[in-house]
Amino acid sequence: MNRLSFDPEDIRELAAILDETGLSEIEISEKDRRIRIARAPAPVSYSMAPQAAAPAAAPVAPAPAVLVPPAALDASHPGAVTSPMVGVAYLSPDPESPNFVSIGQRVEAGQTLLLIEAMKTFNQIKAPRSGTISQVIVGAGTPVEFGEVLMILD
């Protein structure tokens, strides 16, 4: 069996692309050569109650008050706000700004709830109807899939 060789710099560049885009794997093939770079997904922990932030010198991005395991969510819930795309969710316009919305806040139809970054473009996810935010499912910087429940509006 003939062993293929790859330039280590090519592998480093592909790994850098994974970091930049938040992807978990990338595969490239060319004629008789193929390379696949993958990283283990980061462990996800779920908490059912708000956690008090420890005092810190540097500001940290606010976490959602309630995280619900994805298996417990139902996209058919009448107040479910689902992701229209695959990307990375952001709850505020930048790390230093407050979240667009918070639990218990009243929102109007068309109001921006969060952003999803896909292909280096930030897409506003707007409230499909007026209501009150009862659950924020995703955290800042969380990868999301198409159809995944992001928030619940009551």
C-alpha positions as CSV (number, residue, x, y, z in Angstrom):
1,M,0.0,0.0,0.0
2,N,1.4,3.4,-1.0
3,R,1.4,5.9,1.8
4,L,0.4,9.4,0.8
5,S,2.3,12.3,2.2
6,F,0.8,15.7,3.1
7,D,2.5,19.0,3.8
8,P,2.2,19.7,7.5
9,E,1.6,23.4,6.7
10,D,-1.6,22.3,4.7
11,I,-2.8,20.5,7.8
12,R,-2.2,23.5,10.0
13,E,-4.1,25.7,7.5
14,L,-7.1,23.3,7.6
15,A,-7.0,23.2,11.4
16,A,-6.9,27.1,11.4
17,I,-10.0,27.1,9.2
18,L,-11.8,24.8,11.7
19,D,-11.0,27.3,14.5
20,E,-12.0,30.4,12.4
21,T,-15.4,28.9,11.3
22,G,-16.3,26.9,14.3
23,L,-16.7,23.8,12.2
24,S,-16.0,20.4,13.8
25,E,-14.5,18.8,10.7
26,I,-13.4,19.5,7.1
27,E,-12.5,17.1,4.3
28,I,-10.8,17.8,1.0
29,S,-10.1,15.4,-1.8
30,E,-8.1,15.8,-5.0
31,K,-7.6,13.0,-7.5
32,D,-6.1,10.1,-5.4
33,R,-5.5,12.1,-2.3
34,R,-7.9,12.8,0.5
35,I,-7.5,14.5,3.9
36,R,-10.0,14.9,6.7
37,I,-9.4,17.0,9.8
38,A,-11.8,16.7,12.7
39,R,-11.9,17.8,16.3
40,A,-13.8,16.3,19.1
41,P,-16.9,18.3,20.0
42,A,-16.6,20.4,23.1
43,P,-18.4,18.8,26.1
44,V,-21.8,20.4,26.7
45,S,-23.2,20.8,30.2
46,Y,-26.8,21.6,31.0
47,S,-28.1,23.5,34.0
48,M,-31.7,23.8,35.0
49,A,-31.3,26.8,37.2
50,P,-29.5,30.1,36.8
51,Q,-26.0,30.2,38.1
52,A,-24.5,33.2,39.9
53,A,-21.5,34.6,38.2
54,A,-18.3,34.5,40.2
55,P,-16.7,37.9,40.6
56,A,-14.1,38.4,37.8
57,A,-11.8,41.3,36.8
58,A,-12.7,40.9,33.1
59,P,-16.2,41.0,31.8
60,V,-17.6,37.7,30.6
61,A,-20.4,37.1,28.1
62,P,-23.7,36.6,29.9
63,A,-25.0,33.0,29.8
64,P,-28.6,32.1,29.3
65,A,-30.5,31.8,32.5
66,V,-32.0,28.4,31.6
67,L,-30.5,25.7,29.5
68,V,-32.8,22.8,28.6
69,P,-31.4,19.5,27.1
70,P,-32.2,19.5,23.4
71,A,-34.0,16.1,23.8
72,A,-36.5,17.8,26.0
73,L,-37.4,20.4,23.4
74,D,-40.1,20.1,20.8
75,A,-39.9,22.3,17.7
76,S,-43.7,21.9,17.4
77,H,-44.2,24.0,20.5
78,P,-46.4,27.0,19.5
79,G,-43.8,29.4,20.9
80,A,-40.7,27.7,19.6
81,V,-38.3,30.0,17.7
82,T,-36.2,27.7,15.5
83,S,-33.0,28.2,13.6
84,P,-33.5,28.8,9.9
85,M,-29.9,27.8,9.2
86,V,-26.7,26.1,10.4
87,G,-24.3,28.5,12.1
88,V,-23.1,29.9,15.4
89,A,-25.6,31.7,17.7
90,Y,-24.8,35.1,19.4
91,L,-27.1,36.6,21.9
92,S,-25.7,40.2,21.6
93,P,-24.2,42.3,18.8
94,D,-20.8,42.1,20.4
95,P,-19.2,40.6,23.6
96,E,-19.4,43.9,25.5
97,S,-23.0,44.7,24.7
98,P,-26.0,43.4,26.6
99,N,-28.1,40.5,25.1
100,F,-30.8,41.5,22.6
101,V,-33.4,39.9,24.9
102,S,-33.7,38.2,28.3
103,I,-36.0,35.8,30.0
104,G,-39.3,37.5,31.0
105,Q,-38.8,40.3,28.5
106,R,-41.8,41.3,26.3
107,V,-40.9,41.3,22.6
108,E,-42.8,42.6,19.5
109,A,-43.1,40.7,16.2
110,G,-40.0,41.5,14.1
111,Q,-37.8,42.4,17.0
112,T,-34.2,41.0,16.8
113,L,-33.8,38.1,19.3
114,L,-30.2,36.9,18.4
115,L,-27.8,36.6,15.5
116,I,-26.6,33.5,13.7
117,E,-23.3,33.7,12.0
118,A,-23.1,31.6,8.8
119,M,-20.4,31.9,6.2
120,K,-19.0,35.0,8.0
121,T,-22.4,36.8,7.7
122,F,-24.4,37.7,10.7
123,N,-28.1,37.0,10.2
124,Q,-30.7,38.6,12.5
125,I,-33.2,36.1,13.9
126,K,-36.4,38.1,14.6
127,A,-39.4,37.3,16.7
128,P,-42.1,35.6,14.6
129,R,-44.8,37.1,16.8
130,S,-45.2,39.2,19.9
131,G,-44.8,37.5,23.2
132,T,-42.7,37.1,26.3
133,I,-39.4,35.2,26.3
134,S,-39.9,32.2,28.6
135,Q,-36.8,30.2,27.7
136,V,-33.4,30.9,26.1
137,I,-32.1,27.6,24.9
138,V,-28.8,28.5,23.2
139,G,-25.8,30.2,24.7
140,A,-23.5,32.8,23.2
141,G,-21.1,31.2,20.7
142,T,-23.2,27.9,20.5
143,P,-23.2,26.1,17.2
144,V,-26.8,25.5,16.0
145,E,-28.4,23.3,13.4
146,F,-31.3,24.0,11.0
147,G,-34.6,23.6,12.9
148,E,-33.0,23.6,16.3
149,V,-35.1,25.3,19.0
150,L,-33.3,28.6,20.0
151,M,-35.9,30.2,22.3
152,I,-39.5,29.8,23.5
153,L,-41.9,32.7,23.3
154,D,-45.1,32.6,25.3
